[in-house]
């Protein structure tokens, strides 16, 4: 894909780096539904089946007295590129950024299945989220809705521990993740 190749060139990602990644490459989902508009005014989108499951998960959490916020959901290749560029402009090294943000084409967010989850105590993604009742609730209940933690402690993907990043693992349009 020409667009991805341009992003890689502009970020200084070599073919050797791209082929060394321990993450799968994903297509950018085009069939998305609105799940909510965040407090930031931005639309949060997911693929239809993932959206239905996410809504059921949030409803169950709410009935259990647990408040979950959708901090981030679908991201286009271009948005992923822009997020990386923004962190670079703020002075982070490319190596640091790529431990938190997958290169465009390698983020589960492109699939329309991934959500970054926060809560009232931790309204922004932070590793301390794992100390919350919301994280404990997700750990105990998310699999019922076919969501799982993508980057647990000790994962071998090159992405740091992200207790906020959960992905729908069910069947979606005859594809599985």
LONU-542471 format. One record per atom (N, C-alpha, C): chain; x, z, y; atom name. Coordinates in Angstrom, 1 decimal. Layout:
! LONU-542471
LOZA:ch:c1:c3:c2:at
LOZA:A:X:Z:Y:CA
...
END
This chain:
! LONU-542471
LOZA:ch:c1:c3:c2:at
LOZA:A:0.8:0.0:-1.2:N
LOZA:A:0.0:0.0:0.0:CA
LOZA:A:0.9:0.0:1.2:C
LOZA:A:0.6:-1.0:2.1:N
LOZA:A:1.5:-1.1:3.3:CA
LOZA:A:1.4:0.1:4.2:C
LOZA:A:0.1:0.6:4.4:N
LOZA:A:-0.1:1.7:5.3:CA
LOZA:A:0.8:2.9:4.8:C
LOZA:A:0.8:3.2:3.5:N
LOZA:A:1.6:4.4:3.0:CA
LOZA:A:3.1:4.1:3.2:C
LOZA:A:3.5:2.9:3.0:N
LOZA:A:4.9:2.5:3.1:CA
LOZA:A:5.4:2.7:4.6:C
LOZA:A:4.5:2.4:5.5:N
LOZA:A:4.8:2.6:6.9:CA
LOZA:A:4.9:4.0:7.2:C
LOZA:A:4.0:4.8:6.7:N
LOZA:A:4.1:6.3:7.0:CA
LOZA:A:5.4:6.9:6.4:C
LOZA:A:5.7:6.4:5.2:N
LOZA:A:7.0:6.9:4.6:CA
LOZA:A:8.2:6.6:5.4:C
LOZA:A:8.2:5.3:5.9:N
LOZA:A:9.3:4.9:6.7:CA
LOZA:A:9.4:5.7:8.0:C
LOZA:A:8.3:5.9:8.6:N
LOZA:A:8.3:6.6:9.9:CA
LOZA:A:8.7:8.1:9.7:C
LOZA:A:8.4:8.7:8.5:N
LOZA:A:8.7:10.1:8.3:CA
LOZA:A:10.1:10.2:7.7:C
LOZA:A:10.7:9.1:7.3:N
LOZA:A:12.1:9.1:6.7:CA
LOZA:A:12.1:9.4:5.3:C
LOZA:A:10.9:9.2:4.6:N
LOZA:A:10.8:9.4:3.2:CA
LOZA:A:11.3:8.2:2.4:C
LOZA:A:12.4:8.4:1.6:N
LOZA:A:13.0:7.3:0.9:CA
LOZA:A:12.2:7.0:-0.4:C
LOZA:A:12.4:5.9:-1.0:N
LOZA:A:11.9:5.5:-2.3:CA
LOZA:A:12.3:6.5:-3.3:C
LOZA:A:13.6:7.0:-3.2:N
LOZA:A:14.1:8.0:-4.2:CA
LOZA:A:13.3:9.3:-4.0:C
LOZA:A:13.0:9.7:-2.8:N
LOZA:A:12.2:10.9:-2.6:CA
LOZA:A:10.8:10.8:-3.2:C
LOZA:A:10.2:9.7:-2.9:N
LOZA:A:8.8:9.4:-3.4:CA
LOZA:A:8.8:9.4:-4.9:C
LOZA:A:9.8:8.8:-5.5:N
LOZA:A:9.7:8.7:-7.0:CA
LOZA:A:10.1:10.1:-7.6:C
LOZA:A:10.7:11.0:-6.8:N
LOZA:A:11.1:12.3:-7.3:CA
LOZA:A:10.0:13.3:-7.3:C
LOZA:A:8.9:13.0:-6.6:N
LOZA:A:7.8:13.9:-6.4:CA
LOZA:A:7.2:14.3:-7.7:C
LOZA:A:6.9:15.6:-7.8:N
LOZA:A:6.2:16.1:-9.0:CA
LOZA:A:4.7:16.3:-8.8:C
LOZA:A:4.2:15.4:-8.0:N
LOZA:A:2.8:15.4:-7.7:CA
LOZA:A:2.2:14.0:-8.1:C
LOZA:A:1.0:13.9:-8.5:N
LOZA:A:0.4:12.6:-8.8:CA
LOZA:A:0.1:11.9:-7.5:C
LOZA:A:0.0:10.6:-7.5:N
LOZA:A:-0.4:9.8:-6.4:CA
LOZA:A:-2.0:9.7:-6.5:C
LOZA:A:-2.6:9.8:-5.3:N
LOZA:A:-4.1:9.7:-5.3:CA
LOZA:A:-4.6:8.6:-4.4:C
LOZA:A:-5.7:8.0:-4.8:N
LOZA:A:-6.4:7.0:-3.9:CA
LOZA:A:-7.1:7.8:-2.9:C
LOZA:A:-7.4:7.1:-1.8:N
LOZA:A:-8.2:7.7:-0.7:CA
LOZA:A:-9.7:7.5:-1.0:C
LOZA:A:-10.4:8.6:-1.2:N
LOZA:A:-11.8:8.5:-1.5:CA
LOZA:A:-12.6:7.9:-0.3:C
LOZA:A:-13.5:7.0:-0.5:N
LOZA:A:-14.3:6.4:0.6:CA
LOZA:A:-15.7:6.8:0.6:C
LOZA:A:-16.2:7.4:-0.5:N
LOZA:A:-17.6:7.8:-0.6:CA
LOZA:A:-17.7:9.3:-0.4:C
LOZA:A:-18.0:9.7:0.8:N
LOZA:A:-17.9:11.1:1.2:CA
LOZA:A:-19.2:11.6:1.8:C
LOZA:A:-19.5:12.9:1.6:N
LOZA:A:-20.7:13.4:2.2:CA
LOZA:A:-20.3:14.6:3.1:C
LOZA:A:-21.1:14.9:4.1:N
LOZA:A:-20.8:16.0:5.0:CA
LOZA:A:-21.2:17.3:4.3:C
LOZA:A:-20.3:18.2:4.3:N
LOZA:A:-20.7:19.5:3.7:CA
LOZA:A:-21.0:20.6:4.8:C
LOZA:A:-20.3:20.4:6.0:N
LOZA:A:-20.6:21.3:7.1:CA
LOZA:A:-19.8:20.8:8.3:C
LOZA:A:-20.1:21.3:9.4:N
LOZA:A:-19.3:21.1:10.6:CA
LOZA:A:-18.7:22.5:10.9:C
LOZA:A:-17.4:22.5:11.0:N
LOZA:A:-16.7:23.8:11.2:CA
LOZA:A:-16.8:24.3:12.6:C
LOZA:A:-16.3:25.6:12.8:N
LOZA:A:-16.4:26.2:14.1:CA
LOZA:A:-15.5:25.4:15.1:C
LOZA:A:-14.6:24.6:14.5:N
LOZA:A:-13.7:23.7:15.4:CA
LOZA:A:-14.4:22.4:15.8:C
LOZA:A:-15.7:22.3:15.3:N
LOZA:A:-16.4:21.0:15.6:CA
LOZA:A:-16.1:19.9:14.7:C
LOZA:A:-15.2:20.0:13.8:N
LOZA:A:-14.8:18.9:12.9:CA
LOZA:A:-15.6:18.9:11.7:C
LOZA:A:-16.0:17.7:11.3:N
LOZA:A:-16.8:17.5:10.0:CA
LOZA:A:-15.9:17.8:8.8:C
LOZA:A:-16.5:18.5:7.9:N
LOZA:A:-15.8:18.8:6.6:CA
LOZA:A:-16.6:17.9:5.6:C
LOZA:A:-15.8:17.0:4.9:N
LOZA:A:-16.3:16.1:4.0:CA
LOZA:A:-15.8:16.3:2.6:C
LOZA:A:-16.6:16.0:1.6:N
LOZA:A:-16.2:16.0:0.2:CA
LOZA:A:-16.9:14.8:-0.5:C
LOZA:A:-16.3:14.4:-1.7:N
LOZA:A:-17.0:13.5:-2.6:CA
LOZA:A:-18.3:14.2:-3.0:C
LOZA:A:-19.3:13.4:-3.3:N
LOZA:A:-20.7:13.9:-3.6:CA
LOZA:A:-20.7:15.0:-4.6:C
LOZA:A:-20.2:14.8:-5.8:N
LOZA:A:-20.3:15.8:-6.9:CA
LOZA:A:-19.5:17.0:-6.5:C
LOZA:A:-18.3:16.9:-5.9:N
LOZA:A:-17.6:18.0:-5.5:CA
LOZA:A:-18.3:18.8:-4.4:C
LOZA:A:-19.0:18.1:-3.5:N
LOZA:A:-19.8:18.7:-2.5:CA
LOZA:A:-20.9:19.5:-3.0:C
LOZA:A:-21.6:19.0:-4.0:N
LOZA:A:-22.7:19.7:-4.7:CA
LOZA:A:-22.2:21.0:-5.3:C
LOZA:A:-21.1:20.9:-6.0:N
LOZA:A:-20.5:22.0:-6.7:CA
LOZA:A:-20.0:23.1:-5.7:C
LOZA:A:-19.4:22.6:-4.6:N
LOZA:A:-18.9:23.5:-3.6:CA
LOZA:A:-20.1:24.3:-2.9:C
LOZA:A:-21.2:23.5:-2.7:N
LOZA:A:-22.4:24.2:-2.1:CA
LOZA:A:-22.9:25.3:-3.0:C
LOZA:A:-23.0:25.0:-4.3:N
LOZA:A:-23.4:26.0:-5.3:CA
LOZA:A:-22.5:27.2:-5.3:C
LOZA:A:-21.2:26.9:-5.3:N
LOZA:A:-20.2:28.0:-5.3:CA
LOZA:A:-20.4:28.9:-4.0:C
LOZA:A:-20.5:28.3:-2.9:N
LOZA:A:-20.7:29.0:-1.6:CA
LOZA:A:-22.0:29.8:-1.6:C
LOZA:A:-23.0:29.3:-2.2:N
LOZA:A:-24.3:29.9:-2.3:CA
LOZA:A:-24.2:31.2:-3.2:C
LOZA:A:-23.5:31.0:-4.3:N
LOZA:A:-23.3:32.2:-5.2:CA
LOZA:A:-22.5:33.2:-4.6:C
LOZA:A:-21.4:32.8:-3.9:N
LOZA:A:-20.6:33.8:-3.2:CA
LOZA:A:-21.4:34.5:-2.1:C
LOZA:A:-22.2:33.8:-1.4:N
LOZA:A:-23.0:34.4:-0.4:CA
LOZA:A:-24.0:35.5:-1.0:C
LOZA:A:-24.6:35.1:-2.1:N
LOZA:A:-25.5:36.0:-2.8:CA
LOZA:A:-24.8:37.2:-3.3:C
LOZA:A:-23.5:37.1:-3.6:N
LOZA:A:-22.6:38.2:-4.0:CA
LOZA:A:-22.0:39.0:-2.8:C
LOZA:A:-22.4:38.6:-1.6:N
LOZA:A:-21.9:39.3:-0.4:CA
LOZA:A:-20.5:38.8:0.0:C
LOZA:A:-20.1:37.6:-0.4:N
LOZA:A:-18.8:37.1:-0.1:CA
LOZA:A:-18.9:35.9:0.8:C
LOZA:A:-18.2:35.9:1.9:N
LOZA:A:-18.2:34.9:2.9:CA
LOZA:A:-17.0:34.0:2.8:C
LOZA:A:-17.2:32.7:2.5:N
LOZA:A:-16.1:31.7:2.4:CA
LOZA:A:-16.3:30.7:3.5:C
LOZA:A:-15.2:30.4:4.1:N
LOZA:A:-15.1:29.3:5.2:CA
LOZA:A:-14.4:28.1:4.6:C
LOZA:A:-14.9:27.0:4.9:N
LOZA:A:-14.2:25.7:4.5:CA
LOZA:A:-13.3:25.4:5.7:C
LOZA:A:-12.0:25.7:5.6:N
LOZA:A:-11.1:25.4:6.7:CA
LOZA:A:-10.8:23.9:6.8:C
LOZA:A:-10.6:23.3:5.6:N
LOZA:A:-10.3:21.9:5.5:CA
LOZA:A:-10.8:21.3:4.2:C
LOZA:A:-11.2:20.0:4.3:N
LOZA:A:-11.7:19.4:3.1:CA
LOZA:A:-11.0:18.0:3.0:C
LOZA:A:-11.7:16.9:2.9:N
LOZA:A:-11.1:15.6:2.9:CA
LOZA:A:-10.2:15.3:4.0:C
LOZA:A:-9.1:14.7:3.7:N
LOZA:A:-8.1:14.2:4.7:CA
LOZA:A:-7.7:12.8:4.3:C
LOZA:A:-7.7:11.9:5.3:N
LOZA:A:-7.3:10.6:5.1:CA
LOZA:A:-5.8:10.5:5.0:C
LOZA:A:-5.2:9.4:4.5:N
LOZA:A:-3.8:9.3:4.5:CA
LOZA:A:-3.2:9.4:6.0:C
LOZA:A:-4.0:8.8:6.9:N
LOZA:A:-3.5:8.9:8.3:CA
LOZA:A:-3.5:10.3:8.9:C
LOZA:A:-4.6:11.1:8.6:N
LOZA:A:-4.6:12.5:9.1:CA
LOZA:A:-3.5:13.3:8.4:C
LOZA:A:-3.2:13.1:7.2:N
LOZA:A:-2.1:13.8:6.5:CA
LOZA:A:-0.8:13.5:7.2:C
LOZA:A:-0.6:12.2:7.5:N
LOZA:A:0.6:11.7:8.2:CA
LOZA:A:0.7:12.5:9.6:C
LOZA:A:-0.4:12.5:10.3:N
LOZA:A:-0.5:13.1:11.7:CA
LOZA:A:-0.2:14.6:11.6:C
LOZA:A:-0.7:15.3:10.6:N
LOZA:A:-0.5:16.7:10.4:CA
LOZA:A:1.0:17.0:10.2:C
LOZA:A:1.7:16.1:9.4:N
LOZA:A:3.1:16.3:9.1:CA
LOZA:A:3.9:16.0:10.4:C
LOZA:A:3.5:15.0:11.2:N
LOZA:A:4.2:14.6:12.4:CA
LOZA:A:4.0:15.8:13.4:C
LOZA:A:2.9:16.4:13.5:N
LOZA:A:2.6:17.5:14.4:CA
LOZA:A:3.6:18.7:14.1:C
LOZA:A:3.7:19.0:12.8:N
LOZA:A:4.6:20.1:12.4:CA
LOZA:A:6.1:19.8:12.7:C
LOZA:A:6.4:18.5:12.6:N
LOZA:A:7.8:18.1:12.9:CA
LOZA:A:8.0:18.2:14.4:C
LOZA:A:7.0:17.9:15.2:N
LOZA:A:7.1:18.0:16.7:CA
LOZA:A:7.3:19.5:17.1:C
LOZA:A:6.7:20.4:16.3:N
LOZA:A:6.8:21.8:16.6:CA
LOZA:A:8.1:22.4:16.1:C
LOZA:A:9.0:21.6:15.5:N
LOZA:A:10.3:22.0:15.2:CA
LOZA:A:10.6:22.3:13.7:C
LOZA:A:9.6:22.2:12.9:N
LOZA:A:9.8:22.4:11.5:CA
LOZA:A:10.6:21.3:10.9:C
LOZA:A:11.5:21.6:9.9:N
LOZA:A:12.2:20.5:9.2:CA
LOZA:A:11.2:19.8:8.3:C
LOZA:A:11.6:18.5:8.0:N
LOZA:A:10.8:17.7:7.0:CA
LOZA:A:10.7:18.5:5.7:C
LOZA:A:11.8:19.0:5.3:N
LOZA:A:11.8:19.8:4.0:CA
LOZA:A:10.8:20.9:4.0:C
LOZA:A:10.8:21.7:5.1:N
LOZA:A:9.8:22.8:5.2:CA
LOZA:A:8.4:22.3:5.2:C
LOZA:A:8.1:21.2:6.0:N
LOZA:A:6.8:20.7:6.1:CA
LOZA:A:6.3:20.2:4.7:C
LOZA:A:7.1:19.6:4.0:N
LOZA:A:6.7:19.0:2.7:CA
LOZA:A:6.5:20.1:1.6:C
LOZA:A:6.8:21.3:1.9:N
LOZA:A:6.5:22.4:1.0:CA
LOZA:A:5.1:22.9:1.2:C
LOZA:A:4.5:22.5:2.3:N
LOZA:A:3.2:23.0:2.6:CA
LOZA:A:2.2:21.8:2.7:C
LOZA:A:2.6:20.7:3.1:N
LOZA:A:1.8:19.5:3.2:CA
LOZA:A:2.4:18.4:2.3:C
LOZA:A:1.6:17.9:1.3:N
LOZA:A:2.1:16.8:0.5:CA
LOZA:A:2.2:15.6:1.3:C
LOZA:A:3.1:14.7:0.9:N
LOZA:A:3.2:13.4:1.6:CA
LOZA:A:1.9:12.6:1.5:C
LOZA:A:1.6:11.8:2.5:N
LOZA:A:0.4:11.0:2.4:CA
LOZA:A:0.4:10.2:1.1:C
LOZA:A:-0.7:10.2:0.4:N
LOZA:A:-0.9:9.6:-0.9:CA
LOZA:A:-0.8:10.6:-2.0:C
LOZA:A:-0.2:11.8:-1.8:N
LOZA:A:0.0:12.8:-2.8:CA
LOZA:A:-0.8:14.0:-2.6:C
LOZA:A:-1.7:14.0:-1.6:N
LOZA:A:-2.5:15.2:-1.4:CA
LOZA:A:-3.8:15.2:-2.1:C
LOZA:A:-4.2:16.2:-2.7:N
LOZA:A:-5.5:16.3:-3.4:CA
LOZA:A:-6.6:16.1:-2.3:C
LOZA:A:-6.3:16.4:-1.1:N
LOZA:A:-7.4:16.3:0.0:CA
LOZA:A:-7.8:14.8:0.1:C
LOZA:A:-7.0:13.9:-0.3:N
LOZA:A:-7.4:12.4:-0.2:CA
LOZA:A:-8.5:12.1:-1.2:C
LOZA:A:-8.6:12.9:-2.2:N
LOZA:A:-9.6:12.6:-3.3:CA
LOZA:A:-11.0:13.1:-2.9:C
LOZA:A:-11.1:13.9:-1.8:N
LOZA:A:-12.5:14.4:-1.5:CA
LOZA:A:-12.9:15.5:-2.4:C
LOZA:A:-11.9:16.1:-3.1:N
LOZA:A:-12.2:17.2:-4.0:CA
LOZA:A:-11.7:18.5:-3.6:C
LOZA:A:-10.7:18.5:-2.7:N
LOZA:A:-10.0:19.7:-2.4:CA
LOZA:A:-10.5:20.4:-1.1:C
LOZA:A:-10.5:21.7:-1.1:N
LOZA:A:-10.9:22.5:0.0:CA
LOZA:A:-9.9:23.6:0.3:C
LOZA:A:-9.6:23.8:1.5:N
LOZA:A:-8.8:24.9:1.9:CA
LOZA:A:-9.8:26.0:2.4:C
LOZA:A:-9.7:27.2:1.7:N
LOZA:A:-10.7:28.2:1.9:CA
LOZA:A:-10.1:29.4:2.7:C
LOZA:A:-10.9:29.9:3.6:N
LOZA:A:-10.5:31.1:4.4:CA
LOZA:A:-11.7:32.0:4.4:C
LOZA:A:-11.5:33.1:5.1:N
LOZA:A:-12.6:34.1:5.1:CA
LOZA:A:-12.5:34.9:6.4:C
LOZA:A:-13.5:35.8:6.7:N
LOZA:A:-13.5:36.5:8.0:CA
LOZA:A:-12.2:37.2:8.2:C
LOZA:A:-11.6:37.9:7.2:N
LOZA:A:-10.4:38.6:7.4:CA
LOZA:A:-9.1:37.7:7.7:C
LOZA:A:-9.1:36.6:7.0:N
LOZA:A:-8.0:35.6:7.1:CA
LOZA:A:-8.6:34.3:7.5:C
LOZA:A:-8.9:34.0:8.8:N
LOZA:A:-9.6:32.8:9.2:CA
LOZA:A:-8.7:31.5:9.2:C
LOZA:A:-7.4:31.7:8.9:N
LOZA:A:-6.5:30.5:8.8:CA
LOZA:A:-5.8:30.7:7.5:C
LOZA:A:-5.4:29.5:6.9:N
LOZA:A:-4.6:29.6:5.7:CA
LOZA:A:-3.4:30.4:5.8:C
LOZA:A:-3.3:31.4:4.9:N
LOZA:A:-2.1:32.3:4.8:CA
LOZA:A:-2.0:32.8:3.4:C
LOZA:A:-0.8:33.1:3.0:N
LOZA:A:-0.6:33.6:1.6:CA
LOZA:A:-1.3:35.0:1.5:C
LOZA:A:-1.5:35.7:2.6:N
LOZA:A:-2.2:37.0:2.5:CA
LOZA:A:-3.6:36.9:2.1:C
LOZA:A:-4.2:35.7:2.1:N
LOZA:A:-5.5:35.4:1.6:CA
LOZA:A:-5.7:36.0:0.2:C
LOZA:A:-4.6:36.0:-0.6:N
LOZA:A:-4.7:36.5:-2.0:CA
LOZA:A:-5.0:38.0:-2.1:C
LOZA:A:-4.9:38.7:-0.9:N
LOZA:A:-5.3:40.1:-0.9:CA
LOZA:A:-6.7:40.4:-0.5:C
LOZA:A:-7.5:39.3:-0.4:N
LOZA:A:-8.9:39.5:0.1:CA
LOZA:A:-9.8:39.5:-1.1:C
LOZA:A:-11.0:40.1:-0.8:N
LOZA:A:-12.1:40.1:-1.8:CA
LOZA:A:-12.6:38.7:-2.1:C
LOZA:A:-12.4:37.8:-1.1:N
LOZA:A:-12.9:36.5:-1.2:CA
LOZA:A:-12.0:35.7:-2.3:C
LOZA:A:-10.7:35.9:-2.2:N
LOZA:A:-9.8:35.3:-3.2:CA
LOZA:A:-10.1:35.9:-4.6:C
LOZA:A:-10.3:37.2:-4.6:N
LOZA:A:-10.6:37.8:-5.9:CA
LOZA:A:-11.9:37.2:-6.5:C
LOZA:A:-12.9:37.0:-5.6:N
LOZA:A:-14.1:36.4:-6.1:CA
LOZA:A:-13.9:35.0:-6.6:C
LOZA:A:-13.1:34.2:-5.8:N
LOZA:A:-12.8:32.8:-6.3:CA
LOZA:A:-12.1:32.9:-7.6:C
LOZA:A:-11.1:33.7:-7.8:N
LOZA:A:-10.4:33.8:-9.0:CA
LOZA:A:-11.3:34.1:-10.2:C
LOZA:A:-12.3:34.9:-10.0:N
LOZA:A:-13.2:35.3:-11.1:CA
LOZA:A:-14.3:34.3:-11.3:C
LOZA:A:-14.7:33.5:-10.2:N
LOZA:A:-15.9:32.7:-10.3:CA
LOZA:A:-15.8:31.2:-10.1:C
LOZA:A:-14.7:30.8:-9.5:N
LOZA:A:-14.6:29.3:-9.1:CA
LOZA:A:-14.6:28.4:-10.3:C
LOZA:A:-14.1:28.8:-11.5:N
LOZA:A:-14.1:27.9:-12.6:CA
LOZA:A:-15.5:27.6:-13.1:C
LOZA:A:-16.5:28.5:-12.9:N
LOZA:A:-17.9:28.3:-13.2:CA
LOZA:A:-18.4:27.0:-12.5:C
LOZA:A:-17.8:26.7:-11.3:N
LOZA:A:-18.2:25.6:-10.5:CA
LOZA:A:-17.2:24.5:-10.6:C
LOZA:A:-16.3:24.6:-11.6:N
LOZA:A:-15.2:23.6:-11.8:CA
LOZA:A:-14.2:23.4:-10.7:C
LOZA:A:-14.0:24.5:-10.0:N
LOZA:A:-12.9:24.6:-9.0:CA
LOZA:A:-11.8:25.5:-9.5:C
LOZA:A:-10.5:25.1:-9.2:N
LOZA:A:-9.4:25.9:-9.6:CA
LOZA:A:-8.3:25.9:-8.5:C
LOZA:A:-7.5:26.9:-8.6:N
LOZA:A:-6.4:27.0:-7.6:CA
LOZA:A:-5.3:26.0:-8.0:C
LOZA:A:-4.9:25.1:-7.1:N
LOZA:A:-4.0:24.0:-7.3:CA
LOZA:A:-2.5:24.5:-7.3:C
LOZA:A:-2.2:25.4:-6.4:N
LOZA:A:-0.8:25.7:-6.3:CA
LOZA:A:-0.5:27.2:-6.4:C
LOZA:A:-0.6:27.7:-7.7:N
LOZA:A:-0.4:29.2:-7.9:CA
LOZA:A:1.0:29.5:-7.7:C
LOZA:A:1.3:30.8:-7.7:N
LOZA:A:2.7:31.3:-7.7:CA
LOZA:A:3.5:30.7:-8.9:C
LOZA:A:4.7:30.3:-8.6:N
LOZA:A:5.5:29.7:-9.6:CA
LOZA:A:5.2:28.3:-10.0:C
LOZA:A:4.3:27.6:-9.3:N
LOZA:A:4.0:26.2:-9.7:CA
LOZA:A:5.3:25.4:-9.5:C
LOZA:A:5.3:24.2:-10.2:N
LOZA:A:6.5:23.4:-10.2:CA
LOZA:A:6.4:22.1:-9.4:C
LOZA:A:5.4:22.0:-8.6:N
LOZA:A:5.1:20.8:-7.8:CA
LOZA:A:6.0:20.6:-6.6:C
LOZA:A:6.6:21.6:-6.1:N
LOZA:A:7.4:21.5:-4.9:CA
LOZA:A:6.5:22.0:-3.7:C
LOZA:A:5.2:22.2:-3.9:N
LOZA:A:4.3:22.8:-2.9:CA
LOZA:A:4.4:24.3:-3.1:C
LOZA:A:4.5:25.0:-2.0:N
LOZA:A:4.5:26.5:-2.0:CA
LOZA:A:3.2:27.1:-2.5:C
LOZA:A:3.3:28.3:-2.8:N
LOZA:A:2.1:29.1:-3.2:CA
LOZA:A:1.0:29.0:-2.2:C
LOZA:A:-0.2:28.4:-2.5:N
LOZA:A:-1.3:28.3:-1.6:CA
LOZA:A:-2.6:28.9:-2.1:C
LOZA:A:-2.8:30.2:-1.9:N
LOZA:A:-4.0:30.8:-2.5:CA
LOZA:A:-5.3:30.3:-1.9:C
LOZA:A:-5.2:29.5:-0.8:N
LOZA:A:-6.3:29.0:-0.1:CA
LOZA:A:-6.8:27.6:-0.6:C
LOZA:A:-5.9:26.9:-1.4:N
LOZA:A:-6.2:25.5:-1.8:CA
LOZA:A:-6.8:25.5:-3.2:C
LOZA:A:-8.1:25.0:-3.2:N
LOZA:A:-8.9:25.0:-4.4:CA
LOZA:A:-9.4:23.5:-4.6:C
LOZA:A:-9.4:23.1:-5.8:N
LOZA:A:-9.8:21.7:-6.1:CA
LOZA:A:-10.8:21.6:-7.2:C
LOZA:A:-11.8:20.7:-7.0:N
LOZA:A:-12.8:20.4:-8.0:CA
LOZA:A:-12.2:19.6:-9.1:C
LOZA:A:-12.4:20.1:-10.3:N
LOZA:A:-11.8:19.5:-11.5:CA
LOZA:A:-12.8:18.8:-12.4:C
LOZA:A:-14.0:18.7:-12.0:N
LOZA:A:-15.1:18.1:-12.8:CA
LOZA:A:-15.0:16.6:-12.8:C
LOZA:A:-15.9:16.0:-13.5:N
LOZA:A:-16.0:14.6:-13.5:CA
LOZA:A:-16.7:14.1:-12.2:C
LOZA:A:-16.1:13.0:-11.7:N
LOZA:A:-16.6:12.5:-10.4:CA
LOZA:A:-16.5:11.0:-10.6:C
LOZA:A:-17.6:10.3:-10.6:N
LOZA:A:-17.7:8.8:-10.7:CA
LOZA:A:-16.8:8.3:-11.8:C
LOZA:A:-17.0:9.0:-13.0:N
LOZA:A:-16.3:8.6:-14.2:CA
LOZA:A:-14.8:8.7:-14.1:C
LOZA:A:-14.3:9.6:-13.2:N
LOZA:A:-12.9:9.9:-13.1:CA
LOZA:A:-12.7:11.3:-13.2:C
LOZA:A:-11.6:11.8:-13.8:N
LOZA:A:-11.3:13.2:-13.8:CA
LOZA:A:-10.0:13.4:-13.0:C
LOZA:A:-9.9:14.6:-12.5:N
LOZA:A:-8.7:15.0:-11.8:CA
LOZA:A:-8.0:16.0:-12.7:C
END
